[in-house]
Amino acid sequence: MKLSEFKYDVPEELIAQYPLDKRDESRLMVLNRKSGAREHVIFKDLINYLQEGDALVMNETKVLPARLFGVKDKTDAKVEMLLLRQLETTMWEVLVKPARKVRVGNRIQITDSFGCDVIDNTTSGGRVVKFDSNGNDFFRLLDEVGSSPLPPYIKREADGVDKEKYQTVYAKKVGAVAAPTAGLHFTPELLDAIRTKGVKTIPLVLHVGLGTFRPIKVEDLTRHQMDSEYYEISEESANQINEVKKAGGRIIAVGTTSVRVLESVANADNEVKATSGWTDKFIYPPYNFKVVDALITNFHLSGSTLFLLTCALADKDTMLSAYKEAVDKKYRFYSYGDAMLIL
């Protein structure tokens, strides 16, 4: 498979810049991957396509307000930082801009009482910094001064609405720098209705990293290396997933991040095991899914690892045809856009 086979065009005006006021009123394309048939409904209608005994597997990672602005000591030069990965409690791997002006030994002051020291470089061009918060709770300070790390295709500054809307209603475990966007469409009311119907909602965690936006730069897909991302799946979640599979229910992954965890931890008997660790699993056609039966996902960037994953579940031509129809019908694309259910 070659990267150029997975390209398509999306008019810029279809790239959603803001979320809808009501999460579950985004549009939903329902795609039958065997027949190619498509239906067009509203996201809250998802419940009509779920059956008693099914399970939704949902990534409960919580997005950090990971974008910080400060000034460099002595020169007062403005510096932008994006938190990437927590190494210790107050030690983080970050991206800095402008990188050429930030060196080991520099001090970056964010507020009068909150700043960091640059202590190392990373092989990917980032920095390792150590924050000092003068005895204050680090994450509380971060919540006060940080802003949402919006994707690069959202051409505006983050504002107050993003701290709420660029976060799923079931987010619990802090650690992501990008939202698992398929989950943004759910409301507490819709989740309650789904559970009342007899559908399980099963949590796991994958802390989405900056690599979710990193483009594939090689034509030969076998040469692409995914960034590693941390995941967790509990004993209770693993047992529930295995029980649903054995009983004949469907495992419906909410988002490509949930897919990558499930397929990373599946054993030779297609069972899920409780574990935690790092995954760099790259799913692209052809691929034999071990656990996942269906997928709820957003509309993804052309030639992205996320789009390739959907093309592994439904075939490439079916997906490209569905995306063409989404463009024709003026669906909203990407993180704040509309959704697709692949059955």
C-alpha positions as CSV (number, residue, x, y, z in Angstrom):
1,M,0.0,0.0,0.0
2,K,1.2,3.5,-0.9
3,L,0.3,6.7,0.9
4,S,-0.9,8.4,-2.3
5,E,-3.7,5.9,-2.6
6,F,-5.3,7.4,0.6
7,K,-5.5,11.1,-0.5
8,Y,-8.7,13.1,-1.0
9,D,-9.6,16.8,-1.1
10,V,-11.6,18.7,1.6
11,P,-12.7,22.3,1.0
12,E,-11.3,24.6,3.7
13,E,-14.7,25.9,4.6
14,L,-15.7,22.4,5.7
15,I,-13.0,22.2,8.4
16,A,-14.9,22.9,11.7
17,Q,-13.4,25.8,13.6
18,Y,-15.9,25.7,16.5
19,P,-17.9,23.0,18.2
20,L,-21.7,22.9,18.0
21,D,-23.6,24.2,21.0
22,K,-25.1,20.8,21.6
23,R,-22.7,17.9,21.4
24,D,-25.1,15.2,20.3
25,E,-26.6,17.2,17.5
26,S,-23.7,16.8,15.1
27,R,-24.4,14.8,12.0
28,L,-23.7,11.1,11.9
29,M,-23.0,9.1,8.7
30,V,-23.8,5.4,9.3
31,L,-21.7,3.2,6.9
32,N,-22.3,-0.5,6.4
33,R,-18.8,-1.7,5.5
34,K,-19.9,-4.9,3.8
35,S,-22.6,-3.4,1.5
36,G,-21.2,0.2,1.3
37,A,-24.7,1.5,2.1
38,R,-24.8,4.8,3.9
39,E,-27.4,6.6,6.1
40,H,-27.4,10.2,7.3
41,V,-28.8,10.9,10.8
42,I,-28.0,13.0,13.9
43,F,-25.5,11.7,16.5
44,K,-28.1,11.2,19.2
45,D,-29.7,8.6,16.8
46,L,-26.7,6.4,17.4
47,I,-28.7,4.6,20.0
48,N,-30.9,3.1,17.3
49,Y,-27.9,1.3,15.8
50,L,-26.9,-0.3,19.1
51,Q,-28.2,-3.6,20.5
52,E,-28.6,-5.0,23.9
53,G,-25.4,-6.9,24.7
54,D,-23.1,-4.6,22.7
55,A,-20.3,-2.5,24.4
56,L,-18.9,0.9,23.7
57,V,-15.2,1.1,24.6
58,M,-14.3,4.7,25.4
59,N,-11.0,6.4,26.0
60,E,-11.3,8.4,29.3
61,T,-8.1,10.3,28.9
62,K,-8.3,14.0,29.9
63,V,-6.7,16.8,27.8
64,L,-4.2,18.9,29.6
65,P,-4.3,22.7,29.1
66,A,-0.9,22.0,27.6
67,R,-0.2,25.3,25.8
68,L,1.8,27.8,27.9
69,F,3.3,31.2,27.2
70,G,6.2,32.7,29.1
71,V,9.3,34.9,28.8
72,K,12.9,34.0,28.8
73,D,15.0,35.3,31.6
74,K,17.4,38.2,30.9
75,T,16.1,38.9,27.4
76,D,12.3,38.9,28.0
77,A,11.9,37.1,24.7
78,K,8.4,35.5,24.4
79,V,8.4,31.7,24.4
80,E,5.5,29.3,23.6
81,M,5.6,25.8,25.1
82,L,3.5,22.7,24.5
83,L,3.6,19.9,27.1
84,L,4.2,16.6,25.5
85,R,5.0,14.0,28.1
86,Q,5.3,13.9,31.9
87,L,8.7,12.4,33.0
88,E,8.4,13.1,36.7
89,T,5.9,15.1,38.8
90,T,7.2,18.5,37.6
91,M,9.6,17.4,34.8
92,W,8.2,17.4,31.3
93,E,9.2,16.9,27.7
94,V,8.0,20.0,25.8
95,L,8.1,21.6,22.4
96,V,9.2,25.2,22.4
97,K,8.8,28.0,19.9
98,P,11.1,29.6,18.8
99,A,13.2,26.6,19.5
100,R,16.5,28.2,18.3
101,K,16.3,30.7,21.1
102,V,15.7,28.3,24.0
103,R,18.8,26.6,25.3
104,V,19.8,24.3,28.2
105,G,20.2,26.5,31.3
106,N,17.6,29.1,30.3
107,R,14.8,30.1,32.7
108,I,11.3,30.6,31.4
109,Q,8.9,32.6,33.6
110,I,5.2,32.0,33.1
111,T,3.8,34.0,36.0
112,D,5.5,35.7,38.9
113,S,5.3,32.5,40.9
114,F,5.4,29.8,38.2
115,G,8.2,29.0,35.8
116,C,10.6,26.3,34.6
117,D,14.2,25.7,33.9
118,V,15.4,24.1,30.7
119,I,17.6,21.1,31.7
120,D,18.1,19.1,28.5
121,N,17.4,18.7,24.8
122,T,15.5,15.8,23.2
123,T,16.4,13.8,20.1
124,S,13.2,15.1,18.4
125,G,14.1,18.8,18.8
126,G,12.2,19.4,22.0
127,R,13.3,20.3,25.5
128,V,13.2,18.8,29.0
129,V,12.0,21.4,31.5
130,K,11.6,21.3,35.3
131,F,8.7,23.4,36.7
132,D,8.7,25.0,40.1
133,S,5.4,26.0,41.5
134,N,6.5,27.4,44.9
135,G,4.6,24.8,46.8
136,N,1.4,25.2,44.8
137,D,-0.4,22.2,43.2
138,F,1.2,21.9,39.7
139,F,-2.0,20.8,37.9
140,R,-4.1,23.5,39.5
141,L,-1.6,26.1,38.3
142,L,-1.6,24.6,34.9
143,D,-5.4,24.7,34.7
144,E,-5.2,28.4,35.7
145,V,-2.6,29.5,33.2
146,G,-2.6,26.9,30.4
147,S,-4.8,26.9,27.3
148,S,-6.3,24.1,25.2
149,P,-3.8,22.7,22.7
150,L,-6.0,23.0,19.6
151,P,-5.0,21.2,16.4
152,P,-3.1,23.2,13.8
153,Y,-6.1,23.1,11.3
154,I,-8.2,25.2,13.8
155,K,-7.1,28.7,12.7
156,R,-7.9,30.6,15.8
157,E,-6.6,31.0,19.4
158,A,-8.2,28.8,22.1
159,D,-10.8,30.5,24.2
160,G,-13.0,29.6,27.2
161,V,-15.3,27.4,25.2
162,D,-12.5,25.0,24.3
163,K,-11.7,24.1,27.9
164,E,-15.1,22.5,28.2
165,K,-15.8,21.4,24.6
166,Y,-12.4,20.1,23.7
167,Q,-12.9,17.4,26.4
168,T,-15.2,14.4,26.6
169,V,-17.9,14.5,29.3
170,Y,-16.4,11.2,30.7
171,A,-12.7,12.4,30.7
172,K,-11.0,11.3,34.0
173,K,-7.3,10.7,33.7
174,V,-5.1,13.7,32.9
175,G,-2.4,13.1,30.3
176,A,-3.4,13.9,26.7
177,V,-2.4,16.8,24.6
178,A,-5.1,16.1,22.0
179,A,-8.7,15.0,22.5
180,P,-10.1,11.6,21.5
181,T,-12.5,13.5,19.3
182,A,-15.0,10.8,18.5
183,G,-16.1,11.0,22.2
184,L,-16.8,14.7,22.0
185,H,-20.3,14.0,20.7
186,F,-21.6,12.2,23.7
187,T,-23.7,13.8,26.4
188,P,-24.5,12.4,29.9
189,E,-28.1,12.0,28.8
190,L,-27.2,10.0,25.7
191,L,-24.8,7.8,27.7
192,D,-27.6,7.1,30.3
193,A,-30.0,6.1,27.5
194,I,-27.4,3.8,25.9
195,R,-26.8,2.1,29.2
196,T,-30.5,1.8,29.8
197,K,-30.8,-0.1,26.5
198,G,-28.4,-2.7,27.9
199,V,-25.3,-1.5,26.2
200,K,-22.1,-1.5,28.3
201,T,-19.8,1.5,28.4
202,I,-16.3,0.2,29.1
203,P,-13.3,2.6,29.9
204,L,-9.7,2.4,28.9
205,V,-7.0,5.1,28.6
206,L,-4.7,6.2,25.8
207,H,-3.0,9.5,26.4
208,V,-3.1,11.0,22.9
209,G,0.2,12.7,22.0
210,L,1.2,15.2,19.4
211,G,1.9,12.3,17.0
212,T,-1.8,12.2,16.3
213,F,-1.1,15.2,14.0
214,R,2.2,14.1,12.7
215,P,1.9,13.5,8.9
216,I,3.2,10.4,7.2
217,K,6.2,11.5,5.1
218,V,7.0,8.3,3.3
219,E,5.2,6.8,0.3
220,D,5.9,3.2,1.5
221,L,3.6,2.8,4.5
222,T,5.7,0.0,5.9
223,R,8.4,2.6,6.6
224,H,6.3,4.9,8.8
225,Q,7.0,4.9,12.5
226,M,4.2,5.9,14.9
227,D,5.0,7.9,18.1
228,S,4.6,5.8,21.2
229,E,1.6,6.7,23.5
230,Y,0.9,5.5,27.0
231,Y,-2.2,3.3,27.6
232,E,-4.0,1.5,30.5
233,I,-6.7,-1.1,30.5
234,S,-7.9,-2.4,33.8
235,E,-8.8,-6.0,34.9
236,E,-12.4,-5.0,35.1
237,S,-12.5,-3.5,31.6
238,A,-10.6,-6.5,30.1
239,N,-13.0,-9.0,31.7
240,Q,-16.0,-7.1,30.5
241,I,-14.8,-6.9,26.9
242,N,-14.0,-10.6,26.9
243,E,-17.4,-11.4,28.3
244,V,-19.2,-9.3,25.7
245,K,-17.2,-11.1,22.9
246,K,-18.0,-14.5,24.2
247,A,-21.7,-13.7,24.5
248,G,-21.8,-12.6,20.9
249,G,-22.1,-8.9,21.5
250,R,-20.2,-6.3,19.4
251,I,-17.2,-4.3,20.6
252,I,-17.8,-0.8,19.3
253,A,-14.7,1.3,19.7
254,V,-15.3,5.0,20.3
255,G,-12.4,6.6,18.4
256,T,-9.2,5.3,16.7
257,T,-7.4,5.6,20.1
258,S,-9.6,3.0,21.6
259,V,-9.0,0.7,18.6
260,R,-5.2,1.0,18.9
261,V,-5.3,0.0,22.6
262,L,-7.6,-3.0,22.0
263,E,-5.7,-4.3,19.1
264,S,-2.4,-3.7,20.9
265,V,-3.3,-5.8,24.0
266,A,-5.2,-8.7,22.2
267,N,-3.6,-12.1,22.6
268,A,-3.4,-15.0,20.2
269,D,-6.9,-16.1,21.2
270,N,-8.3,-12.6,20.4
271,E,-8.8,-11.9,24.1
272,V,-8.0,-8.6,25.9
273,K,-5.6,-8.6,28.8
274,A,-5.3,-6.1,31.6
275,T,-2.1,-4.2,31.2
276,S,-0.4,-0.8,30.8
277,G,2.4,0.4,28.7
278,W,3.3,2.2,25.5
279,T,2.0,1.5,22.0
280,D,3.2,2.6,18.6
281,K,0.8,0.3,16.8
282,F,0.2,1.5,13.2
283,I,-3.0,0.0,11.7
284,Y,-3.4,0.2,7.9
285,P,-4.8,-2.1,5.2
286,P,-4.7,-5.0,5.1
287,Y,-5.3,-5.7,8.7
288,N,-7.2,-8.5,10.5
289,F,-9.0,-7.0,13.5
290,K,-8.9,-9.2,16.6
291,V,-11.3,-7.4,19.0
292,V,-13.0,-4.4,17.3
293,D,-16.3,-5.1,15.5
294,A,-17.4,-1.5,14.8
295,L,-16.1,2.1,15.1
296,I,-17.4,5.5,15.9
297,T,-15.0,8.1,14.5
298,N,-14.8,11.6,13.1
299,F,-13.8,12.6,9.6
300,H,-10.0,12.6,9.4
301,L,-7.2,14.3,7.5
302,S,-6.3,13.1,4.0
303,G,-3.5,10.5,4.2
304,S,-3.4,10.5,8.0
305,T,-2.7,7.5,10.2
306,L,-6.3,7.9,11.5
307,F,-7.8,7.7,8.0
308,L,-5.7,4.7,7.2
309,L,-7.0,2.9,10.3
310,T,-10.6,3.4,9.1
311,C,-9.6,2.1,5.7
312,A,-8.4,-1.1,7.4
313,L,-11.8,-1.6,8.9
314,A,-13.8,-0.7,5.8
315,D,-11.9,-1.0,2.6
316,K,-10.2,2.0,1.0
317,D,-12.6,2.5,-1.9
318,T,-15.6,2.3,0.4
319,M,-14.1,5.0,2.7
320,L,-13.0,7.3,-0.2
321,S,-16.5,7.1,-1.6
322,A,-18.1,7.8,1.8
323,Y,-15.8,10.8,2.3
324,K,-16.7,12.1,-1.2
325,E,-20.3,12.0,-0.2
326,A,-19.5,13.7,3.1
327,V,-17.9,16.6,1.2
328,D,-20.9,16.7,-1.3
329,K,-23.3,16.9,1.7
330,K,-21.2,19.4,3.5
331,Y,-20.4,17.5,6.6
332,R,-18.1,19.2,9.0
333,F,-14.6,17.8,9.2
334,Y,-11.9,17.0,11.8
335,S,-11.8,17.5,15.6
336,Y,-14.9,19.7,16.0
337,G,-16.7,18.2,13.0
338,D,-19.3,15.5,12.4
339,A,-19.1,11.7,13.0
340,M,-19.2,8.4,11.3
341,L,-20.4,5.0,12.6
342,I,-18.7,2.1,10.7
343,L,-20.7,-1.1,11.2
